[in-house]
Amino acid sequence: MIQTRHYDGSQENGFLSLYRACLEHYQIPAATSAQETRVTDLLSSGQHLSCLMAYESARPVGFASWSLTFPAGAGLALYMKELFVLQSARGLGVGRALISGLITIAENEGCLRMDWQTDSGNANSQAFYDSINAPTFDKLTFRVNAAEFSSFRSFIS
């Protein structure tokens, strides 16, 4: 049975193993020790970042990172930034448990909606969201990477 619980700092080693696997899955270079510490410190402090972790027995098998945001109409939305499940745990209900946990959080926080995105080329992710009958909403995503901050600023100044 898959269980979920909020990251509270006591799961740092399990979280870091999932975080590293997530970066590897997306073929992103490994985070530095300082970057990992910054993420876990923010998660532990409850500032800016939130994470729901999934476990099969005591083994961490997935996580969803999320935050509250506004406006969502006249209220709040829960925004899921990442849903990651270890390859070995896919098909066990981990993603469903994480989504269900986030819906519960959204309800408890009085959110008017829950939003998330997936890369347009991520067929596995899209198939999963289709399988849970997740409604789609058309929006474009814009992103400025840190290496482009200065040059982008020159366009808007």
C-alpha positions, 0 to 999 in steps of 0.5 A: 500500500502506498502512503504519503506524508509531508516532507518534514526534514526527517526524510532528507536521505530518502528525499535526496535519493529521489531528487537525484533520481529525478534529475537523472531521469530528466538528464539534468546534471547533478545538483551540487551539495550546496544546491541540495542543502538549499532545497532541503533547508527550504523544505524543512523550514516550510518556506517557499517549497512544499513536498509530498512524499510517497512510500511503499512500506518504508521505501521512498518511491516518489514525490510531488513538489507544490506550492500555493499560488494566486490569483485563482479566480478570487482565491488560491490554487495549489500548483504542482511543479513536479510529480516524480515516481521511481521507474521501479515503482511505476504502475503501483499507484504512487502517482495516484496516491500523490495526486490524491494527497495534493487534492486533499491538501488543496481542499484543506487549504480552501483552494479553488483549483489545482494546476500543473503542467507536463512537457509536450513531449512527455508521452508517459506523463500525458498517458498517466494524466489521461488514465486518471481523467485529468482535464486539460487546460490550454496555456503556453508556458514561458521560461527564462533560465538563469543564464539568460536573465541578463540578456532577457532583462535588456529586452524588458528594460 
